[in-house]
């Protein structure tokens, strides 16, 4: 009943197509931990990967081995602002294109709530995160 957004179709599809795999572990209690979270259900964090080195002169930010690319998209056909939060030690963040080259010289501000990202309907954003060593 209701819209596909209300029914959580996107999340259920990911759960079906990419089931959680469990592995045996020790009985020691471990605190809950998550590398990333997104505050809006309309935004899907699709990919987390090490930045691909681009062999061109001069070296670019994505050539750094400590760089991670996070790719997200808006799935509900809406305009939305969301917060991308991470427990990783981010030194700087910037938008990049699909070739993982920085799209602008401006850095995204690192705020208490994380990174503020704005999406238009079905927009894909790639964010280059440079981690502290």
DSSP file (Angstrom, degrees, kcal/mol; ACC not computed):
  #  RESIDUE AA STRUCTURE BP1 BP2  ACC     N-H-->O    O-->H-N    N-H-->O    O-->H-N    TCO  KAPPA ALPHA  PHI   PSI    X-CA   Y-CA   Z-CA
    1    1 A X              0   0    0      0, 0.0     2,-0.1     0, 0.0     0, 0.0   0.000 360.0 360.0 360.0 146.2    0.0    0.0    0.0
    2    2 A X        -     0   0    0      4,-0.1     2,-0.0     5,-0.0     0, 0.0  -0.360 360.0 -29.8  87.0-168.8    1.2    3.5   -0.7
    3    3 A X     >  -     0   0    0      1,-0.1     4,-2.0    -2,-0.1     5,-0.1  -0.281  58.7-108.4 -80.4 167.5    4.1    4.7   -2.8
    4    4 A X  H  >>S+     0   0    0      1,-0.2     5,-2.0     2,-0.2     4,-0.6   0.816 121.8  56.3 -65.9 -27.8    7.3    2.8   -3.5
    5    5 A X  H >45S+     0   0    0      2,-0.2     3,-0.8     1,-0.2    -1,-0.2   0.934 108.4  45.7 -66.6 -45.7    9.0    5.3   -1.3
    6    6 A X  H 345S+     0   0    0      1,-0.2    -2,-0.2     2,-0.1    -1,-0.2   0.847 111.9  52.5 -65.1 -34.0    6.6    4.6    1.6
    7    7 A X  H 3<5S-     0   0    0     -4,-2.0    -1,-0.2     1,-0.0    -2,-0.2   0.586 106.9-125.8 -80.6  -9.7    7.0    0.8    1.1
    8    8 A X  T <X5 +     0   0    0     -3,-0.8     4,-2.4    -4,-0.6     5,-0.2   0.849  49.8 160.3  70.4  33.8   10.8    1.0    1.2
    9    9 A X  H  >< +     0   0    0     -5,-2.0     4,-2.6     1,-0.2     5,-0.2   0.883  68.5  54.0 -58.2 -42.4   11.1   -0.8   -2.1
   10   10 A X  H  > S+     0   0    0     -6,-0.3     4,-2.1     1,-0.2    -1,-0.2   0.943 111.7  44.0 -59.6 -48.8   14.7    0.4   -2.7
   11   11 A X  H  > S+     0   0    0      1,-0.2     4,-2.5     2,-0.2    -1,-0.2   0.907 113.7  50.5 -63.6 -42.4   16.0   -1.0    0.6
   12   12 A X  H  X S+     0   0    0     -4,-2.4     4,-2.0     2,-0.2    -1,-0.2   0.881 109.1  52.3 -64.5 -36.9   14.1   -4.3    0.2
   13   13 A X  H  X S+     0   0    0     -4,-2.6     4,-2.7    -5,-0.2     5,-0.2   0.916 110.7  47.2 -64.8 -43.0   15.6   -4.7   -3.3
   14   14 A X  H  X S+     0   0    0     -4,-2.1     4,-2.6     1,-0.2    -2,-0.2   0.912 110.7  52.3 -64.3 -41.4   19.1   -4.2   -1.9
   15   15 A X  H  < S+     0   0    0     -4,-2.5    -1,-0.2     1,-0.2    -2,-0.2   0.878 114.0  43.9 -61.7 -37.2   18.4   -6.6    0.9
   16   16 A X  H  < S+     0   0    0     -4,-2.0     3,-0.5    -5,-0.2    -2,-0.2   0.923 120.8  37.9 -72.2 -46.0   17.3   -9.2   -1.6
   17   17 A X  H  < S+     0   0    0     -4,-2.7     2,-0.2     1,-0.3    -2,-0.2   0.730 127.9  32.5 -82.5 -23.3   20.0   -8.7   -4.1
   18   18 A X  S  < S-     0   0    0     -4,-2.6    -1,-0.3    -5,-0.2    -2,-0.1  -0.602  82.8-169.2-132.2  72.1   22.9   -8.2   -1.6
   19   19 A X        -     0   0    0     -3,-0.5     2,-0.3    -2,-0.2    -3,-0.1  -0.234  31.5-100.1 -65.8 151.9   22.1  -10.3    1.4
   20   20 A X        -     0   0    0     -5,-0.1     2,-0.5     1,-0.0    -1,-0.1  -0.535  35.5-148.0 -69.6 130.9   24.1   -9.8    4.6
   21   21 A X        -     0   0    0     -2,-0.3     2,-0.3    -3,-0.1    -1,-0.0  -0.889  10.7-157.1-104.1 131.7   26.8  -12.5    5.0
   22   22 A X        -     0   0    0     -2,-0.5     2,-0.3     0, 0.0     0, 0.0  -0.798   6.0-166.2-107.8 150.9   27.7  -13.6    8.5
   23   23 A X        -     0   0    0     -2,-0.3     2,-0.0     0, 0.0    -2,-0.0  -0.974  32.9 -97.8-131.4 148.0   30.9  -15.2    9.6
   24   24 A X        +     0   0    0     -2,-0.3     2,-0.3     1,-0.0     0, 0.0  -0.361  48.4 175.4 -63.6 143.2   31.7  -17.0   12.9
   25   25 A X        -     0   0    0      1,-0.1    -1,-0.0    -2,-0.0     0, 0.0  -0.855  35.7 -77.9-139.2 174.0   33.4  -14.8   15.4
   26   26 A X        -     0   0    0     -2,-0.3    -1,-0.1     1,-0.1     0, 0.0  -0.241  41.9-113.8 -69.5 166.2   34.6  -15.0   19.0
   27   27 A X  S    S+     0   0    0      2,-0.1    -1,-0.1     0, 0.0     2,-0.1   0.439  77.1 122.5 -82.5   1.4   32.0  -14.7   21.8
   28   28 A X  S    S-     0   0    0      1,-0.1     2,-0.3     0, 0.0    -2,-0.0  -0.386  70.4-111.9 -66.2 140.3   33.7  -11.4   22.9
   29   29 A X        -     0   0    0     -2,-0.1     2,-0.4     1,-0.0    -1,-0.1  -0.569  35.5-169.8 -74.4 131.3   31.4   -8.4   22.9
   30   30 A X        -     0   0    0     -2,-0.3     2,-0.1    -3,-0.0     3,-0.1  -0.954  24.7-112.4-121.0 142.0   32.2   -5.8   20.3
   31   31 A X        -     0   0    0     -2,-0.4     2,-0.1     1,-0.1     0, 0.0  -0.405  41.1 -97.2 -70.0 150.7   30.7   -2.3   20.1
   32   32 A X        -     0   0    0     -2,-0.1     2,-0.3     2,-0.0    -1,-0.1  -0.407  49.1-176.5 -65.0 143.1   28.5   -1.6   17.1
   33   33 A X        -     0   0    0     -2,-0.1     2,-0.4    -3,-0.1    -3,-0.0  -0.999  16.4-177.2-147.6 139.7   30.3    0.2   14.4
   34   34 A X        -     0   0    0     -2,-0.3    53,-0.3     1,-0.1     3,-0.1  -0.991  17.3-156.3-138.9 130.7   29.4    1.7   11.0
   35   35 A X  S    S+     0   0    0     -2,-0.4    52,-1.5     1,-0.2    53,-0.6   0.876  80.5  11.4 -72.2 -37.1   31.8    3.3    8.5
   36   36 A X  E     +A   86   0A   0     50,-0.2     2,-0.3    51,-0.1    50,-0.2  -0.977  58.0 178.6-141.9 151.5   29.1    5.4    6.8
   37   37 A X  E     -A   85   0A   0     48,-2.1    48,-3.0    -2,-0.3     2,-0.4  -0.982  14.5-150.4-148.1 153.6   25.5    6.5    7.2
   38   38 A X  E     -A   84   0A   0     -2,-0.3    46,-0.2    46,-0.2     7,-0.1  -0.984  10.7-146.2-125.4 134.6   23.2    8.7    5.2
   39   39 A X  S    S+     0   0    0     44,-1.7     2,-0.4    -2,-0.4    45,-0.1   0.665  78.5  67.4 -79.0 -16.3   20.4   10.7    7.0
   40   40 A X    >   -     0   0    0     43,-0.2     3,-1.2     1,-0.1    42,-0.1  -0.889  65.7-150.1-109.4 132.7   17.8   10.5    4.1
   41   41 A X  T 3  S+     0   0    0     -2,-0.4    -1,-0.1     1,-0.2   -30,-0.1   0.656  97.6  67.0 -69.7 -13.0   16.1    7.3    3.0
   42   42 A X  T 3  S+     0   0    0     32,-0.1    33,-3.5    33,-0.1    34,-0.5   0.655  90.7  73.2 -79.0 -15.2   15.9    8.8   -0.5
   43   43 A X  E <   -C   74   0B   0     -3,-1.2     2,-0.5    31,-0.2    31,-0.2  -0.878  67.9-158.9-107.5 129.5   19.7    8.7   -0.9
   44   44 A X  E     -C   73   0B   0     29,-3.0    29,-2.0    -2,-0.5     2,-1.0  -0.913  13.8-143.1-108.4 126.7   21.5    5.4   -1.5
   45   45 A X  E     +C   72   0B   0     -2,-0.5    27,-0.2    27,-0.2     3,-0.1  -0.802  30.6 171.5 -85.0 105.4   25.1    5.0   -0.7
   46   46 A X  E     +     0   0B   0     25,-1.9     2,-0.4    -2,-1.0    26,-0.2   0.867  51.7  20.5 -88.5 -40.9   26.0    2.7   -3.6
   47   47 A X  E     -C   71   0B   0     24,-1.8    24,-2.5     2,-0.0     2,-0.4  -0.989  43.9-177.4-141.2 139.5   29.8    2.4   -3.6
   48   48 A X  E     +C   70   0B   0     -2,-0.4     2,-0.3    22,-0.2    22,-0.2  -0.983  32.0 148.2-129.9 122.1   32.8    2.8   -1.3
   49   49 A X  E     -C   69   0B   0     20,-2.5    20,-3.6    -2,-0.4     2,-0.2  -0.984  52.0 -91.7-151.0 159.4   36.1    2.2   -2.9
   50   50 A X  E     -C   68   0B   0     -2,-0.3    18,-0.3    18,-0.2    16,-0.1  -0.529  59.4 -97.1 -69.4 140.6   39.7    3.3   -2.9
   51   51 A X        -     0   0    0     16,-2.0     2,-0.4    13,-0.2    16,-0.1  -0.328  37.3-118.1 -62.1 138.7   40.3    6.1   -5.3
   52   52 A X        -     0   0    0     -3,-0.1     2,-0.2     1,-0.1    -1,-0.1  -0.641  28.2-119.6 -78.1 127.6   41.6    5.0   -8.7
   53   53 A X        -     0   0    0     -2,-0.4     2,-0.6    10,-0.1    10,-0.2  -0.477  21.8-154.9 -68.2 136.9   45.1    6.4   -9.4
   54   54 A X        -     0   0    0     -2,-0.2     2,-1.6     2,-0.1     6,-0.4  -0.967   9.1-143.9-111.9 120.2   45.1    8.6  -12.6
   55   55 A X        +     0   0    0     -2,-0.6     2,-0.3     4,-0.1     4,-0.1  -0.623  55.4 114.7 -90.8  83.9   48.6    8.7  -14.1
   56   56 A X        -     0   0    0     -2,-1.6     2,-0.4     2,-0.1     4,-0.2  -0.964  65.4 -76.8-143.8 156.1   48.7   12.3  -15.4
   57   57 A X  S    S+     0   0    0     -2,-0.3     2,-0.1     2,-0.1    -2,-0.0  -0.847 106.6  35.4-102.5 141.4   50.8   15.2  -14.5
   58   58 A X  S    S-     0   0    0     -2,-0.4    -2,-0.1     2,-0.0     0, 0.0   0.685  99.4-111.3 -76.9 164.3   50.5   17.0  -12.1
   59   59 A X        -     0   0    0     -2,-0.1     2,-0.2    -4,-0.1    -2,-0.1  -0.312  34.4-146.3 -60.1 141.5   49.4   14.4   -9.5
   60   60 A X    >   -     0   0    0     -6,-0.4     3,-1.7    -4,-0.2     4,-0.2  -0.561  26.9-100.3-105.2 170.5   45.8   14.9   -8.4
   61   61 A X  G >  S+     0   0    0      1,-0.3     3,-1.7    -2,-0.2     6,-0.1   0.852 119.6  61.1 -59.9 -35.1   44.2   14.4   -5.1
   62   62 A X  G 3  S+     0   0    0      1,-0.3    -1,-0.3    38,-0.2     5,-0.1   0.598  88.7  72.4 -73.1  -7.1   42.8   11.0   -6.2
   63   63 A X  G <  S+     0   0    0     -3,-1.7    -1,-0.3   -10,-0.2     2,-0.3   0.591  75.0 104.3 -77.5  -9.7   46.3    9.7   -6.7
   64   64 A X  S X  S-     0   0    0     -3,-1.7     3,-1.5    -4,-0.2   -13,-0.2  -0.532  71.4-141.4 -74.8 133.8   46.8    9.6   -3.0
   65   65 A X  T 3  S+     0   0    0      1,-0.3    -1,-0.1    -2,-0.3   -14,-0.1   0.728 100.1  62.1 -67.7 -19.0   46.6    6.1   -1.5
   66   66 A X  T 3  S+     0   0    0     65,-0.1    65,-2.1   -16,-0.1     2,-0.3   0.301  83.0 108.2 -88.6  11.7   44.7    7.4    1.5
   67   67 A X  E <   - D   0 130B   0     -3,-1.5   -16,-2.0    63,-0.2     2,-0.4  -0.704  47.4-169.7 -94.4 141.6   41.8    8.6   -0.7
   68   68 A X  E     -CD  50 129B   0     61,-2.8    61,-3.5    -2,-0.3     2,-0.5  -0.976  11.5-145.7-126.6 139.8   38.4    6.9   -0.7
   69   69 A X  E     -CD  49 128B   0    -20,-3.6   -20,-2.5    -2,-0.4     2,-0.5  -0.921  10.1-167.1-108.1 132.8   35.5    7.5   -3.1
   70   70 A X  E     -CD  48 127B   0     57,-2.6    57,-2.9    -2,-0.5     2,-0.5  -0.981   5.4-161.7-117.3 124.6   31.9    7.3   -2.0
   71   71 A X  E     +CD  47 126B   0    -24,-2.5   -25,-1.9    -2,-0.5   -24,-1.8  -0.933  14.9 172.0-112.4 128.4   29.3    7.2   -4.7
   72   72 A X  E     -CD  45 125B   0     53,-2.9    53,-2.8    -2,-0.5     2,-0.3  -0.894  10.5-166.2-129.8 156.8   25.6    8.1   -3.8
   73   73 A X  E     -CD  44 124B   0    -29,-2.0   -29,-3.0    -2,-0.3     2,-0.6  -0.994  26.7-117.4-144.5 155.2   22.4    8.6   -5.7
   74   74 A X  E     +C   43   0B   0     49,-2.0   -31,-0.2    -2,-0.3    48,-0.2  -0.808  31.3 179.4 -89.8 123.0   19.0   10.0   -5.1
   75   75 A X        +     0   0    0    -33,-3.5   -32,-0.1    -2,-0.6    -1,-0.1   0.515  64.7  62.7-107.0  -8.4   16.5    7.2   -5.7
   76   76 A X  S    S-     0   0    0    -34,-0.5    -1,-0.1     2,-0.1   -71,-0.1   0.461 102.2-112.6-101.7  -1.2   13.0    8.7   -5.0
   77   77 A X  S    S+     0   0    0      1,-0.3     2,-0.3   -35,-0.2    44,-0.2   0.857  77.8 119.0  74.3  34.4   12.9   11.3   -7.7
   78   78 A X  S    S-     0   0    0     42,-0.2     2,-0.5   -36,-0.1    -1,-0.3  -0.826  71.0-110.9-128.2 165.1   13.0   14.2   -5.2
   79   79 A X        +     0   0    0     -2,-0.3     2,-0.3    41,-0.1    41,-0.2  -0.878  52.2 165.7 -93.5 126.9   15.1   17.1   -4.3
   80   80 A X  E     - B   0 119A   0     39,-1.9    39,-3.2    -2,-0.5     2,-0.4  -0.988  36.4-145.7-147.4 149.6   16.7   16.4   -1.0
   81   81 A X  E     + B   0 118A   0     -2,-0.3     2,-0.3    37,-0.2    37,-0.2  -0.968  30.7 173.5-112.3 133.6   19.5   17.5    1.4
   82   82 A X  E     - B   0 117A   0     35,-2.8    35,-2.9    -2,-0.4     2,-0.5  -0.911  29.2-124.0-136.6 163.5   21.2   14.7    3.4
   83   83 A X  E     - B   0 116A   0     -2,-0.3   -44,-1.7    33,-0.2     2,-0.6  -0.947  14.7-154.0-110.4 126.5   24.1   14.3    5.7
   84   84 A X  E     -AB  38 115A   0     31,-2.7    31,-2.7    -2,-0.5     2,-0.4  -0.901  19.6-170.9 -96.4 118.8   26.8   11.8    5.0
   85   85 A X  E     +A   37   0A   0    -48,-3.0   -48,-2.1    -2,-0.6     2,-0.3  -0.876   6.7 178.8-112.8 144.8   28.4   10.7    8.2
   86   86 A X  E     -A   36   0A   0     -2,-0.4   -50,-0.2   -50,-0.2     4,-0.1  -0.993  32.3-149.7-142.8 149.7   31.5    8.6    8.6
   87   87 A X  S    S+     0   0    0    -52,-1.5     2,-0.1    -2,-0.3   -51,-0.1   0.394  71.1 107.2 -94.2   0.9   33.6    7.2   11.5
   88   88 A X  S    S-     0   0    0    -53,-0.6     2,-1.7     1,-0.1    -2,-0.1  -0.468  86.4-104.9 -76.6 152.2   36.7    7.4    9.3
   89   89 A X        -     0   0    0     43,-0.2    43,-3.1    -2,-0.1     2,-0.4  -0.570  44.7-168.0 -80.6  85.4   39.3   10.1   10.0
   90   90 A X  E     +E  131   0B   0     -2,-1.7    41,-0.3    41,-0.2     3,-0.1  -0.606  19.1 179.4 -80.8 127.3   38.5   12.5    7.1
   91   91 A X  E    S-     0   0B   0     39,-3.4     2,-0.3    -2,-0.4    40,-0.2   0.832  71.3  -7.2 -90.9 -42.1   41.0   15.2    6.5
   92   92 A X  E     -E  130   0B   0     38,-1.6    38,-3.0    17,-0.1    -1,-0.4  -0.988  60.0-158.4-153.6 156.5   39.3   16.8    3.5
   93   93 A X  E     +E  129   0B   0     15,-0.5    15,-3.3    -2,-0.3     2,-0.3  -0.992  14.1 166.9-139.3 144.1   36.4   16.1    1.2
   94   94 A X  E     -E  128   0B   0     34,-1.9    34,-3.4    -2,-0.3     2,-0.2  -0.991  37.6-105.2-152.7 152.1   35.5   17.3   -2.3
   95   95 A X  E     -E  127   0B   0     11,-0.4     8,-2.2    -2,-0.3     9,-0.7  -0.515  40.9-173.0 -72.5 148.0   33.0   16.4   -5.0
   96   96 A X  E     -EF 126 102B   0     30,-2.6    30,-0.7     6,-0.3     6,-0.2  -0.927  21.8-110.9-137.6 165.1   34.5   14.5   -8.0
   97   97 A X    >   -     0   0    0      4,-2.5     3,-2.1    -2,-0.3     6,-0.1  -0.213  47.5 -87.0 -85.6-176.7   33.4   13.4  -11.4
   98   98 A X  T 3  S+     0   0    0      1,-0.3    -1,-0.1     2,-0.1    27,-0.0   0.665 130.8  58.3 -69.4 -14.4   32.8    9.8  -12.4
   99   99 A X  T 3  S-     0   0    0      2,-0.2    -1,-0.3   -45,-0.0     3,-0.1   0.347 118.8-115.5 -90.4   4.9   36.5    9.6  -13.4
  100  100 A X  S <  S+     0   0    0     -3,-2.1     2,-0.4     1,-0.3   -38,-0.2   0.743  70.1 138.8  67.3  28.4   37.3   10.5   -9.8
  101  101 A X        -     0   0    0    -40,-0.1    -4,-2.5   -39,-0.1    -1,-0.3  -0.868  67.2 -94.9 -98.2 135.8   38.9   13.8  -10.7
  102  102 A X  B     -F   96   0B   0     -2,-0.4    -6,-0.3    -6,-0.2     3,-0.1  -0.229  29.7-153.0 -52.8 131.4   38.0   16.7   -8.3
  103  103 A X  S    S+     0   0    0     -8,-2.2     2,-0.3     1,-0.2    -7,-0.2   0.757  74.7   8.2 -80.1 -25.7   35.0   18.6   -9.9
  104  104 A X        -     0   0    0     -9,-0.7    -1,-0.2     2,-0.2    -9,-0.0  -0.972  68.8-119.9-150.2 160.4   35.9   21.9   -8.2
  105  105 A X  S    S+     0   0    0     -2,-0.3     2,-0.2    -3,-0.1    -1,-0.1   0.704  84.8 100.6 -76.5 -18.6   38.7   23.4   -6.2
  106  106 A X        -     0   0    0      1,-0.1   -11,-0.4    -3,-0.0     2,-0.3  -0.458  68.6-138.5 -70.4 136.7   36.4   24.1   -3.3
  107  107 A X        -     0   0    0     -2,-0.2     2,-0.4   -13,-0.1   -13,-0.2  -0.647  20.6-112.3 -88.4 150.5   36.4   21.6   -0.5
  108  108 A X        -     0   0    0    -15,-3.3   -15,-0.5    -2,-0.3     2,-0.2  -0.696  39.4-109.8 -79.7 134.0   33.2   20.4    1.2
  109  109 A X        -     0   0    0     -2,-0.4     2,-0.8     7,-0.1     7,-0.5  -0.451  22.3-135.7 -68.1 134.0   33.0   21.7    4.7
  110  110 A X        -     0   0    0     -2,-0.2     2,-0.2     5,-0.1     5,-0.2  -0.818  34.2-178.9 -88.8 112.1   33.4   19.0    7.4
  111  111 A X  B >   -G  114   0C   0      3,-2.2     3,-1.3    -2,-0.8     0, 0.0  -0.606  43.8-100.1-110.7 170.3   30.7   19.7   10.0
  112  112 A X  T 3  S+     0   0    0      1,-0.3     3,-0.1    -2,-0.2    -1,-0.1   0.871 125.3  47.5 -54.7 -40.5   29.7   18.1   13.2
  113  113 A X  T 3  S-     0   0    0      1,-0.3     2,-0.4   -28,-0.1    -1,-0.3   0.554 119.7-111.8 -80.8  -8.0   26.8   16.3   11.4
  114  114 A X  B <   -G  111   0C   0     -3,-1.3    -3,-2.2   -29,-0.1     2,-0.5  -0.928  65.2 -14.6 117.4-142.1   29.1   15.1    8.6
  115  115 A X  E     -B   84   0A   0    -31,-2.7   -31,-2.7    -2,-0.4     2,-0.6  -0.896  59.7-138.5-104.6 129.0   29.0   16.3    5.0
  116  116 A X  E     -B   83   0A   0     -2,-0.5     2,-0.4    -7,-0.5   -33,-0.2  -0.776  26.4-176.0 -88.3 121.2   26.0   18.2    3.8
  117  117 A X  E     -B   82   0A   0    -35,-2.9   -35,-2.8    -2,-0.6     2,-0.4  -0.966  13.5-154.2-123.3 134.9   25.0   17.0    0.3
  118  118 A X  E     -B   81   0A   0     -2,-0.4     2,-0.4   -37,-0.2   -37,-0.2  -0.912  14.2-169.1-109.5 133.7   22.2   18.3   -1.9
  119  119 A X  E     -B   80   0A   0    -39,-3.2   -39,-1.9    -2,-0.4     2,-0.2  -0.939  13.7-154.0-123.3 142.7   20.6   16.1   -4.6
  120  120 A X    >   -     0   0    0     -2,-0.4     3,-2.1   -41,-0.2   -46,-0.2  -0.611  60.7 -54.4 -97.1 170.2   18.2   16.8   -7.5
  121  121 A X  T 3  S-     0   0    0      1,-0.3    -1,-0.1   -44,-0.2   -42,-0.1  -0.229 122.3 -10.8 -54.0 126.1   16.0   13.9   -8.7
  122  122 A X  T 3  S+     0   0    0    -44,-0.2    -1,-0.3     1,-0.2     2,-0.1   0.614  93.7 159.5  62.2  18.8   18.0   10.8   -9.5
  123  123 A X    <   -     0   0    0     -3,-2.1   -49,-2.0   -50,-0.1     2,-0.5  -0.443  32.2-144.8 -72.9 142.6   21.3   12.7   -9.3
  124  124 A X  E     -D   73   0B   0    -51,-0.2     2,-0.4    -2,-0.1   -51,-0.2  -0.923  17.1-172.5-105.5 131.4   24.5   10.7   -8.8
  125  125 A X  E     -D   72   0B   0    -53,-2.8   -53,-2.9    -2,-0.5     2,-0.4  -0.980  10.2-160.2-124.0 139.4   27.3   12.3   -6.7
  126  126 A X  E     -DE  71  96B   0    -30,-0.7   -30,-2.6    -2,-0.4     2,-0.5  -0.975   9.6-163.3-115.4 132.3   30.8   11.1   -6.1
  127  127 A X  E     -DE  70  95B   0    -57,-2.9   -57,-2.6    -2,-0.4     2,-0.6  -0.967   9.1-148.4-120.3 126.9   32.7   12.3   -3.1
  128  128 A X  E     -DE  69  94B   0    -34,-3.4   -34,-1.9    -2,-0.5     2,-0.5  -0.846  15.5-166.0 -93.8 119.6   36.4   12.0   -2.7
  129  129 A X  E     -DE  68  93B   0    -61,-3.5   -61,-2.8    -2,-0.6     2,-0.6  -0.936   7.0-157.9-110.0 122.6   37.5   11.6    0.9
  130  130 A X  E     -DE  67  92B   0    -38,-3.0   -39,-3.4    -2,-0.5   -38,-1.6  -0.895  18.7-148.1 -99.6 123.2   41.1   12.1    1.9
  131  131 A X  E     - E   0  90B   0    -65,-2.1   -41,-0.2    -2,-0.6     2,-0.2  -0.614  15.2-110.7 -95.3 148.6   41.8   10.3    5.2
  132  132 A X              0   0    0    -43,-3.1   -43,-0.2    -2,-0.2    -1,-0.1  -0.509 360.0 360.0 -69.8 143.5   44.3   11.3    7.8
  133  133 A X              0   0    0     -2,-0.2    -1,-0.1   -42,-0.0    -2,-0.0   0.443 360.0 360.0 -82.9 360.0   47.3    8.9    8.1
